[in-house]
């Protein structure tokens, strides 16, 4: 255990606050589906920010959020933990596409259903999976056309955050159908020294309760979100878009690792915030970012 980790009593106190916050979520969830879209976003953002505060998790960002106004967009990010959804909701509250197993999680599954998240079955036969994905795509496309922001983790599983796995492209199709922007976000959890935190990853056979206790026993760490340029989707191929988004996120994480701050200074780097086509974005990501030295 890290010497900076809180003692057991502090961890238990934070755990008690977490339980109370979940009770508060139950009370909010009763009227939540009947609120206006603006009020739902505000409620989700505030509750998520409070959750991270209780867990002693900070938020850092690099670059500029490419979405302006209330238009719908499809957010894609690398997937490290169940925390990812709440981290992203503090920036831009969204409806997330999640695996169906989440519905069976005690209390949290019910809260996810009340907040209108979208669930996809992965343990079906190939034909059933295809039908389920088609139904999900129709739902997501309609939401994007209505100006709702939808979040997606195209890797389809969590990782330790050290690499980005293959992006599945099927659920990117709704952004093309709706003409909505595709917004790739690189996500990494860092400790106070700027190193990758071991408290956040939710991988292998780890249970939710074990993950929560591990976070409660961890010293403070930050979730770093690296905003990359939005990708235009009109007339694009979903597989090309998936490769472009994966490359953008991978490049963002590489820049974080390459520019780890020294204790007395913060790392800063600029990401050009322009709306790119998938082909031009994918090609540009093979080259160094402006003002960045080439990788050796």
MARMARRO-661709 format. One record per residue (C-alpha): residue in one letter; x negated, y negated, z negated. Coordinates in steps of 0.001 Angstrom, whole numbers. Each point is the difference from the previous one (the first is absolute). Layout:
<nodes>
<node><residuo>a</residuo><x>X</x><y>Y</y><z>Z</z></node>
...
</nodes>
This chain:
<nodes>
<node><residuo>x</residuo><x>0</x><y>0</y><z>0</z></node>
<node><residuo>x</residuo><x>-1242</x><y>-3484</y><z>897</z></node>
<node><residuo>x</residuo><x>-1202</x><y>-1897</y><z>-3097</z></node>
<node><residuo>x</residuo><x>2240</x><y>-2891</y><z>1100</z></node>
<node><residuo>x</residuo><x>3095</x><y>2224</y><z>-151</z></node>
<node><residuo>x</residuo><x>2677</x><y>-1062</y><z>-2499</z></node>
<node><residuo>x</residuo><x>310</x><y>2014</y><z>-3182</z></node>
<node><residuo>x</residuo><x>2828</x><y>2487</y><z>-358</z></node>
<node><residuo>x</residuo><x>2221</x><y>-2355</y><z>-2033</z></node>
<node><residuo>x</residuo><x>-179</x><y>-2680</y><z>2677</z></node>
<node><residuo>x</residuo><x>742</x><y>2581</y><z>2676</z></node>
<node><residuo>x</residuo><x>3018</x><y>1222</y><z>-1959</z></node>
<node><residuo>x</residuo><x>1213</x><y>-3575</y><z>-454</z></node>
<node><residuo>x</residuo><x>-248</x><y>-581</y><z>3733</z></node>
<node><residuo>x</residuo><x>1837</x><y>3271</y><z>548</z></node>
<node><residuo>x</residuo><x>2833</x><y>-1176</y><z>-2255</z></node>
<node><residuo>x</residuo><x>228</x><y>-3233</y><z>1988</z></node>
<node><residuo>x</residuo><x>135</x><y>2071</y><z>3181</z></node>
<node><residuo>x</residuo><x>2945</x><y>2011</y><z>-1332</z></node>
<node><residuo>x</residuo><x>1862</x><y>-3199</y><z>-887</z></node>
<node><residuo>x</residuo><x>-739</x><y>-1390</y><z>3452</z></node>
<node><residuo>x</residuo><x>1506</x><y>3107</y><z>1584</z></node>
<node><residuo>x</residuo><x>3111</x><y>-436</y><z>-2154</z></node>
<node><residuo>x</residuo><x>158</x><y>-3588</y><z>1247</z></node>
<node><residuo>x</residuo><x>-256</x><y>1357</y><z>3563</z></node>
<node><residuo>x</residuo><x>3048</x><y>2204</y><z>-622</z></node>
<node><residuo>x</residuo><x>2006</x><y>-3064</y><z>-1026</z></node>
<node><residuo>x</residuo><x>-1178</x><y>-1910</y><z>3075</z></node>
<node><residuo>x</residuo><x>740</x><y>2956</y><z>2274</z></node>
<node><residuo>x</residuo><x>3728</x><y>-10</y><z>-763</z></node>
<node><residuo>x</residuo><x>791</x><y>-3288</y><z>1820</z></node>
<node><residuo>x</residuo><x>-3057</x><y>110</y><z>2285</z></node>
<node><residuo>x</residuo><x>1629</x><y>1471</y><z>3158</z></node>
<node><residuo>x</residuo><x>2665</x><y>-2712</y><z>-134</z></node>
<node><residuo>x</residuo><x>-2396</x><y>-2950</y><z>-136</z></node>
<node><residuo>x</residuo><x>-887</x><y>-2137</y><z>3001</z></node>
<node><residuo>x</residuo><x>-3168</x><y>907</y><z>1883</z></node>
<node><residuo>x</residuo><x>-1790</x><y>-3060</y><z>-1411</z></node>
<node><residuo>x</residuo><x>910</x><y>905</y><z>-3589</z></node>
<node><residuo>x</residuo><x>-986</x><y>3642</y><z>519</z></node>
<node><residuo>x</residuo><x>-3438</x><y>-1072</y><z>1243</z></node>
<node><residuo>x</residuo><x>-465</x><y>-2358</y><z>-2925</z></node>
<node><residuo>x</residuo><x>1087</x><y>2627</y><z>-2548</z></node>
<node><residuo>x</residuo><x>-2275</x><y>2643</y><z>1514</z></node>
<node><residuo>x</residuo><x>-2983</x><y>-2346</y><z>131</z></node>
<node><residuo>x</residuo><x>339</x><y>-1146</y><z>-3609</z></node>
<node><residuo>x</residuo><x>629</x><y>3488</y><z>-1421</z></node>
<node><residuo>x</residuo><x>-2975</x><y>1441</y><z>1910</z></node>
<node><residuo>x</residuo><x>-2290</x><y>-2804</y><z>-1164</z></node>
<node><residuo>x</residuo><x>1070</x><y>589</y><z>-3599</z></node>
<node><residuo>x</residuo><x>-654</x><y>3739</y><z>374</z></node>
<node><residuo>x</residuo><x>-3562</x><y>-616</y><z>1170</z></node>
<node><residuo>x</residuo><x>-542</x><y>-2449</y><z>-2865</z></node>
<node><residuo>x</residuo><x>1064</x><y>2666</y><z>-2501</z></node>
<node><residuo>x</residuo><x>-2399</x><y>2492</y><z>1601</z></node>
<node><residuo>x</residuo><x>-2784</x><y>-2641</y><z>-81</z></node>
<node><residuo>x</residuo><x>-391</x><y>-30</y><z>3778</z></node>
<node><residuo>x</residuo><x>-857</x><y>-3236</y><z>1794</z></node>
<node><residuo>x</residuo><x>630</x><y>-1009</y><z>3618</z></node>
<node><residuo>x</residuo><x>-2633</x><y>-1381</y><z>2378</z></node>
<node><residuo>x</residuo><x>442</x><y>-824</y><z>3656</z></node>
<node><residuo>x</residuo><x>-2276</x><y>-683</y><z>2951</z></node>
<node><residuo>x</residuo><x>1201</x><y>-1744</y><z>3148</z></node>
<node><residuo>x</residuo><x>3404</x><y>-1542</y><z>570</z></node>
<node><residuo>x</residuo><x>3356</x><y>1748</y><z>-9</z></node>
<node><residuo>x</residuo><x>990</x><y>-60</y><z>3694</z></node>
<node><residuo>x</residuo><x>3788</x><y>-35</y><z>-509</z></node>
<node><residuo>x</residuo><x>1789</x><y>-3317</y><z>-343</z></node>
<node><residuo>x</residuo><x>3668</x><y>-516</y><z>-747</z></node>
<node><residuo>x</residuo><x>2552</x><y>2733</y><z>-541</z></node>
<node><residuo>x</residuo><x>-512</x><y>2062</y><z>3171</z></node>
<node><residuo>x</residuo><x>-291</x><y>3759</y><z>-152</z></node>
<node><residuo>x</residuo><x>-3372</x><y>1700</y><z>351</z></node>
<node><residuo>x</residuo><x>-1441</x><y>3495</y><z>-373</z></node>
<node><residuo>x</residuo><x>-2784</x><y>125</y><z>-2596</z></node>
<node><residuo>x</residuo><x>-2463</x><y>2881</y><z>311</z></node>
<node><residuo>x</residuo><x>-2686</x><y>681</y><z>-2599</z></node>
<node><residuo>x</residuo><x>-2388</x><y>2702</y><z>-1131</z></node>
<node><residuo>x</residuo><x>1431</x><y>2043</y><z>-2861</z></node>
<node><residuo>x</residuo><x>-1835</x><y>472</y><z>-3298</z></node>
<node><residuo>x</residuo><x>2596</x><y>129</y><z>-2753</z></node>
<node><residuo>x</residuo><x>3637</x><y>-323</y><z>-995</z></node>
<node><residuo>x</residuo><x>-1133</x><y>-3463</y><z>-1118</z></node>
<node><residuo>x</residuo><x>-346</x><y>-1074</y><z>3648</z></node>
<node><residuo>x</residuo><x>3717</x><y>-707</y><z>384</z></node>
<node><residuo>x</residuo><x>91</x><y>-2331</y><z>-3002</z></node>
<node><residuo>x</residuo><x>-3218</x><y>-1734</y><z>1033</z></node>
<node><residuo>x</residuo><x>1421</x><y>-730</y><z>3449</z></node>
<node><residuo>x</residuo><x>3340</x><y>-1063</y><z>-1479</z></node>
<node><residuo>x</residuo><x>-1708</x><y>-2754</y><z>-1992</z></node>
<node><residuo>x</residuo><x>-1115</x><y>-1525</y><z>3309</z></node>
<node><residuo>x</residuo><x>2965</x><y>660</y><z>2272</z></node>
<node><residuo>x</residuo><x>2855</x><y>2141</y><z>-1377</z></node>
<node><residuo>x</residuo><x>947</x><y>2756</y><z>2434</z></node>
<node><residuo>x</residuo><x>2035</x><y>3140</y><z>538</z></node>
<node><residuo>x</residuo><x>-2417</x><y>2932</y><z>99</z></node>
<node><residuo>x</residuo><x>86</x><y>3277</y><z>1887</z></node>
<node><residuo>x</residuo><x>-885</x><y>2640</y><z>-2606</z></node>
<node><residuo>x</residuo><x>-180</x><y>3778</y><z>-125</z></node>
<node><residuo>x</residuo><x>3213</x><y>1664</y><z>-1155</z></node>
<node><residuo>x</residuo><x>-1690</x><y>1495</y><z>-3098</z></node>
<node><residuo>x</residuo><x>-42</x><y>-3466</y><z>-1578</z></node>
<node><residuo>x</residuo><x>3779</x><y>236</y><z>-400</z></node>
<node><residuo>x</residuo><x>-526</x><y>2816</y><z>-2511</z></node>
<node><residuo>x</residuo><x>-2333</x><y>-1978</y><z>-2267</z></node>
<node><residuo>x</residuo><x>1691</x><y>-663</y><z>-3356</z></node>
<node><residuo>x</residuo><x>1505</x><y>-3496</y><z>-122</z></node>
<node><residuo>x</residuo><x>-2419</x><y>-1412</y><z>2582</z></node>
<node><residuo>x</residuo><x>1704</x><y>2021</y><z>2727</z></node>
<node><residuo>x</residuo><x>3366</x><y>-1477</y><z>-968</z></node>
<node><residuo>x</residuo><x>-1462</x><y>-3506</y><z>-58</z></node>
<node><residuo>x</residuo><x>-1455</x><y>538</y><z>3486</z></node>
<node><residuo>x</residuo><x>3412</x><y>1031</y><z>1276</z></node>
<node><residuo>x</residuo><x>1672</x><y>-3019</y><z>-1596</z></node>
<node><residuo>x</residuo><x>-2575</x><y>-2290</y><z>1641</z></node>
<node><residuo>x</residuo><x>985</x><y>1476</y><z>3379</z></node>
<node><residuo>x</residuo><x>-3301</x><y>1644</y><z>878</z></node>
<node><residuo>x</residuo><x>78</x><y>2421</y><z>2918</z></node>
<node><residuo>x</residuo><x>-867</x><y>3669</y><z>-514</z></node>
<node><residuo>x</residuo><x>-1332</x><y>2396</y><z>2597</z></node>
<node><residuo>x</residuo><x>-62</x><y>3778</y><z>-227</z></node>
<node><residuo>x</residuo><x>-3358</x><y>1638</y><z>732</z></node>
<node><residuo>x</residuo><x>765</x><y>3599</y><z>-973</z></node>
<node><residuo>x</residuo><x>2488</x><y>658</y><z>2792</z></node>
<node><residuo>x</residuo><x>-288</x><y>2120</y><z>3109</z></node>
<node><residuo>x</residuo><x>-1530</x><y>-1846</y><z>3009</z></node>
<node><residuo>x</residuo><x>3368</x><y>-618</y><z>1670</z></node>
<node><residuo>x</residuo><x>1524</x><y>-1321</y><z>-3229</z></node>
<node><residuo>x</residuo><x>-3025</x><y>-2225</y><z>-629</z></node>
<node><residuo>x</residuo><x>415</x><y>-1496</y><z>3472</z></node>
<node><residuo>x</residuo><x>3696</x><y>-681</y><z>-644</z></node>
<node><residuo>x</residuo><x>-724</x><y>-1512</y><z>-3409</z></node>
<node><residuo>x</residuo><x>-2742</x><y>-2250</y><z>1443</z></node>
<node><residuo>x</residuo><x>2372</x><y>-1163</y><z>2750</z></node>
<node><residuo>x</residuo><x>2615</x><y>-914</y><z>-2607</z></node>
<node><residuo>x</residuo><x>-2597</x><y>-1818</y><z>-2119</z></node>
<node><residuo>x</residuo><x>-1223</x><y>-1913</y><z>3055</z></node>
<node><residuo>x</residuo><x>3522</x><y>-1220</y><z>733</z></node>
<node><residuo>x</residuo><x>385</x><y>-1201</y><z>-3591</z></node>
<node><residuo>x</residuo><x>-3362</x><y>-1782</y><z>-13</z></node>
<node><residuo>x</residuo><x>583</x><y>-1616</y><z>3392</z></node>
<node><residuo>x</residuo><x>3352</x><y>-1381</y><z>-1158</z></node>
<node><residuo>x</residuo><x>-1544</x><y>-1346</y><z>-3218</z></node>
<node><residuo>x</residuo><x>-2792</x><y>-1739</y><z>1929</z></node>
<node><residuo>x</residuo><x>2555</x><y>-1589</y><z>2342</z></node>
<node><residuo>x</residuo><x>1844</x><y>-1279</y><z>-3089</z></node>
<node><residuo>x</residuo><x>-3168</x><y>-1706</y><z>-1261</z></node>
<node><residuo>x</residuo><x>-857</x><y>2584</y><z>-2663</z></node>
<node><residuo>x</residuo><x>-3659</x><y>791</y><z>-640</z></node>
<node><residuo>x</residuo><x>-755</x><y>3741</y><z>-30</z></node>
<node><residuo>x</residuo><x>-3126</x><y>1646</y><z>-1431</z></node>
<node><residuo>x</residuo><x>-1618</x><y>3190</y><z>1245</z></node>
<node><residuo>x</residuo><x>-3069</x><y>2103</y><z>-853</z></node>
<node><residuo>x</residuo><x>-851</x><y>1658</y><z>3344</z></node>
<node><residuo>x</residuo><x>-2600</x><y>2370</y><z>-1485</z></node>
<node><residuo>x</residuo><x>2897</x><y>1992</y><z>-1432</z></node>
<node><residuo>x</residuo><x>-1954</x><y>761</y><z>-3189</z></node>
<node><residuo>x</residuo><x>-2167</x><y>-1698</y><z>-2614</z></node>
<node><residuo>x</residuo><x>-3808</x><y>-73</y><z>13</z></node>
<node><residuo>x</residuo><x>-2685</x><y>-1110</y><z>-2433</z></node>
<node><residuo>x</residuo><x>-220</x><y>-3255</y><z>1969</z></node>
<node><residuo>x</residuo><x>-3516</x><y>577</y><z>1291</z></node>
<node><residuo>x</residuo><x>1148</x><y>697</y><z>3542</z></node>
<node><residuo>x</residuo><x>3020</x><y>-438</y><z>2267</z></node>
<node><residuo>x</residuo><x>1581</x><y>3150</y><z>1368</z></node>
<node><residuo>x</residuo><x>1783</x><y>478</y><z>3328</z></node>
<node><residuo>x</residuo><x>3071</x><y>-2222</y><z>464</z></node>
<node><residuo>x</residuo><x>3146</x><y>1782</y><z>1142</z></node>
<node><residuo>x</residuo><x>1719</x><y>-2126</y><z>2633</z></node>
<node><residuo>x</residuo><x>3611</x><y>1273</y><z>19</z></node>
<node><residuo>x</residuo><x>1343</x><y>-2466</y><z>-2573</z></node>
<node><residuo>x</residuo><x>-1666</x><y>-2976</y><z>1723</z></node>
<node><residuo>x</residuo><x>2461</x><y>291</y><z>2892</z></node>
<node><residuo>x</residuo><x>2729</x><y>-2065</y><z>-1766</z></node>
<node><residuo>x</residuo><x>-2257</x><y>-3075</y><z>31</z></node>
<node><residuo>x</residuo><x>-294</x><y>343</y><z>3796</z></node>
<node><residuo>x</residuo><x>3753</x><y>515</y><z>399</z></node>
<node><residuo>x</residuo><x>777</x><y>-3052</y><z>-2153</z></node>
<node><residuo>x</residuo><x>-2827</x><y>-2162</y><z>1371</z></node>
<node><residuo>x</residuo><x>-1223</x><y>-531</y><z>-3565</z></node>
<node><residuo>x</residuo><x>-3567</x><y>-773</y><z>-1014</z></node>
<node><residuo>x</residuo><x>-2242</x><y>2774</y><z>-1299</z></node>
<node><residuo>x</residuo><x>-2012</x><y>-1176</y><z>-3002</z></node>
<node><residuo>x</residuo><x>-2949</x><y>2219</y><z>-1050</z></node>
<node><residuo>x</residuo><x>-1222</x><y>-508</y><z>-3578</z></node>
<node><residuo>x</residuo><x>-3138</x><y>1582</y><z>-1460</z></node>
<node><residuo>x</residuo><x>393</x><y>948</y><z>-3647</z></node>
<node><residuo>x</residuo><x>-2714</x><y>808</y><z>-2526</z></node>
<node><residuo>x</residuo><x>-181</x><y>50</y><z>-3808</z></node>
<node><residuo>x</residuo><x>-3083</x><y>-1602</y><z>-1553</z></node>
<node><residuo>x</residuo><x>-1340</x><y>-122</y><z>-3532</z></node>
<node><residuo>x</residuo><x>-1503</x><y>-3071</y><z>-1657</z></node>
<node><residuo>x</residuo><x>-3374</x><y>696</y><z>1640</z></node>
<node><residuo>x</residuo><x>1495</x><y>71</y><z>3482</z></node>
<node><residuo>x</residuo><x>-401</x><y>3775</y><z>213</z></node>
<node><residuo>x</residuo><x>2809</x><y>2295</y><z>1024</z></node>
<node><residuo>x</residuo><x>2194</x><y>794</y><z>-3001</z></node>
<node><residuo>x</residuo><x>631</x><y>3634</y><z>-870</z></node>
<node><residuo>x</residuo><x>3180</x><y>-797</y><z>-1923</z></node>
<node><residuo>x</residuo><x>2360</x><y>-512</y><z>2920</z></node>
<node><residuo>x</residuo><x>-278</x><y>3001</y><z>2405</z></node>
<node><residuo>x</residuo><x>2983</x><y>2353</y><z>-147</z></node>
<node><residuo>x</residuo><x>-1334</x><y>3059</y><z>1811</z></node>
<node><residuo>x</residuo><x>-203</x><y>3792</y><z>57</z></node>
<node><residuo>x</residuo><x>2189</x><y>1668</y><z>-2641</z></node>
<node><residuo>x</residuo><x>153</x><y>-3001</y><z>-2347</z></node>
<node><residuo>x</residuo><x>3393</x><y>-481</y><z>-1652</z></node>
<node><residuo>x</residuo><x>1686</x><y>-3376</y><z>-337</z></node>
<node><residuo>x</residuo><x>-185</x><y>98</y><z>-3811</z></node>
<node><residuo>x</residuo><x>-3728</x><y>794</y><z>101</z></node>
<node><residuo>x</residuo><x>-577</x><y>-2845</y><z>2472</z></node>
<node><residuo>x</residuo><x>1868</x><y>-2475</y><z>-2194</z></node>
<node><residuo>x</residuo><x>-1985</x><y>1003</y><z>-3100</z></node>
<node><residuo>x</residuo><x>-3245</x><y>-266</y><z>1954</z></node>
<node><residuo>x</residuo><x>894</x><y>-3564</y><z>997</z></node>
<node><residuo>x</residuo><x>1001</x><y>-893</y><z>-3557</z></node>
<node><residuo>x</residuo><x>-3392</x><y>1269</y><z>-1207</z></node>
<node><residuo>x</residuo><x>-1979</x><y>-1823</y><z>2708</z></node>
<node><residuo>x</residuo><x>-1690</x><y>-3391</y><z>-399</z></node>
<node><residuo>x</residuo><x>1494</x><y>-2804</y><z>2045</z></node>
<node><residuo>x</residuo><x>-282</x><y>328</y><z>3778</z></node>
<node><residuo>x</residuo><x>1244</x><y>-1964</y><z>2992</z></node>
<node><residuo>x</residuo><x>1916</x><y>934</y><z>3112</z></node>
<node><residuo>x</residuo><x>-1663</x><y>-1673</y><z>2972</z></node>
<node><residuo>x</residuo><x>2116</x><y>-554</y><z>3103</z></node>
<node><residuo>x</residuo><x>-1784</x><y>-918</y><z>3217</z></node>
<node><residuo>x</residuo><x>2376</x><y>-1575</y><z>2517</z></node>
<node><residuo>x</residuo><x>-921</x><y>733</y><z>3600</z></node>
<node><residuo>x</residuo><x>1452</x><y>-1599</y><z>3159</z></node>
<node><residuo>x</residuo><x>3581</x><y>893</y><z>835</z></node>
<node><residuo>x</residuo><x>469</x><y>2143</y><z>3088</z></node>
<node><residuo>x</residuo><x>2537</x><y>-799</y><z>2711</z></node>
<node><residuo>x</residuo><x>2149</x><y>3038</y><z>734</z></node>
<node><residuo>x</residuo><x>2133</x><y>-958</y><z>3008</z></node>
<node><residuo>x</residuo><x>-665</x><y>2403</y><z>2871</z></node>
<node><residuo>x</residuo><x>-2773</x><y>1774</y><z>-1902</z></node>
<node><residuo>x</residuo><x>-650</x><y>3721</y><z>-456</z></node>
<node><residuo>x</residuo><x>495</x><y>1245</y><z>-3546</z></node>
<node><residuo>x</residuo><x>-3162</x><y>2131</y><z>52</z></node>
<node><residuo>x</residuo><x>-2095</x><y>-2959</y><z>1114</z></node>
<node><residuo>x</residuo><x>1575</x><y>-2096</y><z>-2750</z></node>
<node><residuo>x</residuo><x>-740</x><y>2702</y><z>-2573</z></node>
<node><residuo>x</residuo><x>-3667</x><y>132</y><z>1044</z></node>
<node><residuo>x</residuo><x>-250</x><y>-3795</y><z>-73</z></node>
<node><residuo>x</residuo><x>1534</x><y>-203</y><z>-3481</z></node>
<node><residuo>x</residuo><x>-2227</x><y>2797</y><z>-1305</z></node>
<node><residuo>x</residuo><x>-3101</x><y>-1675</y><z>1425</z></node>
<node><residuo>x</residuo><x>1008</x><y>-3372</y><z>-1482</z></node>
<node><residuo>x</residuo><x>457</x><y>1465</y><z>-3471</z></node>
<node><residuo>x</residuo><x>-3214</x><y>2002</y><z>218</z></node>
<node><residuo>x</residuo><x>-1893</x><y>-3129</y><z>1053</z></node>
<node><residuo>x</residuo><x>1520</x><y>-1971</y><z>-2880</z></node>
<node><residuo>x</residuo><x>-1141</x><y>2606</y><z>-2508</z></node>
<node><residuo>x</residuo><x>-3479</x><y>52</y><z>1534</z></node>
<node><residuo>x</residuo><x>-267</x><y>-3763</y><z>-455</z></node>
<node><residuo>x</residuo><x>1032</x><y>319</y><z>-3638</z></node>
<node><residuo>x</residuo><x>-2720</x><y>2596</y><z>-601</z></node>
<node><residuo>x</residuo><x>-2621</x><y>-1998</y><z>1925</z></node>
<node><residuo>x</residuo><x>711</x><y>-3246</y><z>-1828</z></node>
<node><residuo>x</residuo><x>304</x><y>1245</y><z>-3589</z></node>
<node><residuo>x</residuo><x>-403</x><y>-3050</y><z>-2240</z></node>
<node><residuo>x</residuo><x>-2870</x><y>-520</y><z>-2364</z></node>
<node><residuo>x</residuo><x>1039</x><y>-706</y><z>-3603</z></node>
<node><residuo>x</residuo><x>-546</x><y>-3762</y><z>377</z></node>
<node><residuo>x</residuo><x>1794</x><y>-445</y><z>3308</z></node>
<node><residuo>x</residuo><x>3089</x><y>1085</y><z>1887</z></node>
<node><residuo>x</residuo><x>-58</x><y>1561</y><z>3435</z></node>
<node><residuo>x</residuo><x>1911</x><y>-1858</y><z>2670</z></node>
<node><residuo>x</residuo><x>475</x><y>696</y><z>3643</z></node>
<node><residuo>x</residuo><x>2382</x><y>-1318</y><z>2582</z></node>
<node><residuo>x</residuo><x>2266</x><y>2140</y><z>2116</z></node>
<node><residuo>x</residuo><x>1346</x><y>-1668</y><z>3162</z></node>
<node><residuo>x</residuo><x>3773</x><y>-280</y><z>-355</z></node>
<node><residuo>x</residuo><x>1312</x><y>277</y><z>3526</z></node>
<node><residuo>x</residuo><x>2736</x><y>2070</y><z>1563</z></node>
<node><residuo>x</residuo><x>-1739</x><y>2631</y><z>2120</z></node>
<node><residuo>x</residuo><x>1101</x><y>2648</y><z>2416</z></node>
<node><residuo>x</residuo><x>-849</x><y>3532</y><z>-1071</z></node>
<node><residuo>x</residuo><x>-2532</x><y>496</y><z>2809</z></node>
<node><residuo>x</residuo><x>-1866</x><y>-3244</y><z>-675</z></node>
<node><residuo>x</residuo><x>75</x><y>583</y><z>-3754</z></node>
<node><residuo>x</residuo><x>-1347</x><y>3524</y><z>309</z></node>
<node><residuo>x</residuo><x>-2792</x><y>-1151</y><z>2287</z></node>
<node><residuo>x</residuo><x>-978</x><y>-2954</y><z>-2185</z></node>
<node><residuo>x</residuo><x>-226</x><y>2188</y><z>-3092</z></node>
<node><residuo>x</residuo><x>-2827</x><y>1936</y><z>1572</z></node>
<node><residuo>x</residuo><x>-2085</x><y>-3183</y><z>-203</z></node>
<node><residuo>x</residuo><x>-1101</x><y>-1994</y><z>-3071</z></node>
<node><residuo>x</residuo><x>2428</x><y>-2588</y><z>-1335</z></node>
<node><residuo>x</residuo><x>-953</x><y>-3647</y><z>644</z></node>
<node><residuo>x</residuo><x>-2863</x><y>-1157</y><z>-2205</z></node>
<node><residuo>x</residuo><x>-649</x><y>3580</y><z>-1136</z></node>
<node><residuo>x</residuo><x>-3297</x><y>1791</y><z>741</z></node>
<node><residuo>x</residuo><x>231</x><y>3244</y><z>1958</z></node>
<node><residuo>x</residuo><x>-78</x><y>3208</y><z>-2021</z></node>
<node><residuo>x</residuo><x>-3403</x><y>1649</y><z>1</z></node>
</nodes>
